[in-house]
């Protein structure tokens, strides 16, 4: 379990097929991910993820985190990145990374309605 594989937005790169196949270095080391505004924001603020952001008490209030593209990503992949950020805040990076690795999850799954 590697906490450096927790992405800025609450995904876990350590369970991602691209990472596992060596086609991606993961969020923290992927210099090619300059397109990712969340990653860029975290780097500029000197934080590891949105869980450490002091500007917003809840990521749903951040327009960079919770925008149209993010909502479409969550819908298509049945993902709940907000739950990932919440888990990191409540349990820490170690517990989050362990949970994600043990369950082979890239993202916490959105509850079925």
Helices and strands as residue ranges (DSSP letters): G 3-5, G 13-15, H 17-20, G 33-35, H 37-45, G 50-52, G 59-61, H 68-77, H 81-102
